[in-house]
Amino acid sequence: MSAKFKLDMKKRPRRLRKGESVLGLCQETHVSPSDLILPVFVKEGSGADEIESMPGVFRHSEDSLLKLCEKALSKGVRAIAPFPLVDASLKNERADESFNPKSTANMAIKSVKKRFPEITVFADIALDPYTSHGHDGVLDNTGTWLINDETVEILCKMALSAAEAGADFVAPSDMMDGRIGAIRSHLDANGLEETGIMAYSAKYASALYGPFRDAIGSAPKGGPKKYLDKRGYQLNPANAREALREAALDEEEGADILMVKPASFYLDIISKLKSASNLPIAAYQVSGEYSMILAAAQNGWIDLERAKQESLLAIKRAGADIILSYFAV
Ligand code: PBG
């Protein structure tokens, strides 16, 4: 009886899922290595050490970083974003090391651009690796609030030092008000009008940055009450319209690329920004997103390769043109 049973139906969507060839022809979204930016951790000294909470991700010395870049290029990945591990002795309340032309980050930028001029380097602009308290700016005397404009002044110096070191784009990840316009003017005034700005426009106060803060030792210090946590500047995960407002301001102030961070929990924000702006949209699949997938795979609970591909595809499908991902290489 079941053999004879036929639905009277003209439209059968499964016709488009009949075998690899048809599936391939009908695939709407692709992730290609040229879409990706590889975030890299850099350190002084020699060799590379693995980050405990990010299996397979290392802090690289200069040699090891150059080898990684070579590997990235061989896989078609042509962009990196360095983040430095800064020695505690160089950190202070005002992040003076952040604009040292010879900082670990600036030296890494110089050496990558010298050896591989074809790699696009995105320099992170934020004070958290350099402040003794781990916040992205200068604290006021209550210790609970960042002084916006003084922080922006330091960010401008930091952006100029990174641009002078050879960064193709500076990428402010601090969430201070007005920093995109101020950095744009400062770069222009110094003859660096060709250096681009990728703005972390919608950067959420997320629980997913934990492994990154382990990697560079930037977790805010001082106990839960003394300092306000990063919700005094990063966005509230409950909000979407606020992200659109931030992105509109960044675009007006001269940003070249807008970014959403984290990515997977914020696909709706990626999609909304894509409709709201004609700028390229980047999304950062952050450390916690990487580590969650890796930990489940290490337990044998999910398939690493498939979960990785699916996570990147989802971010692309939501509207991201560019993805920062620790999976890039
Ligand atoms: C802050 C900054 C963060 C990350 C990069 N730069 C977040 C934070 O510590 O608040 C996180 C990236 C990641 O988790 O992969 N300027």
Residues whose N, C-alpha, C, O or C-beta is under 5 A from the ligand:
A	BS01	PBG	A126 D128 S173 D174 L208 Y209 F212 V286 S287 G288
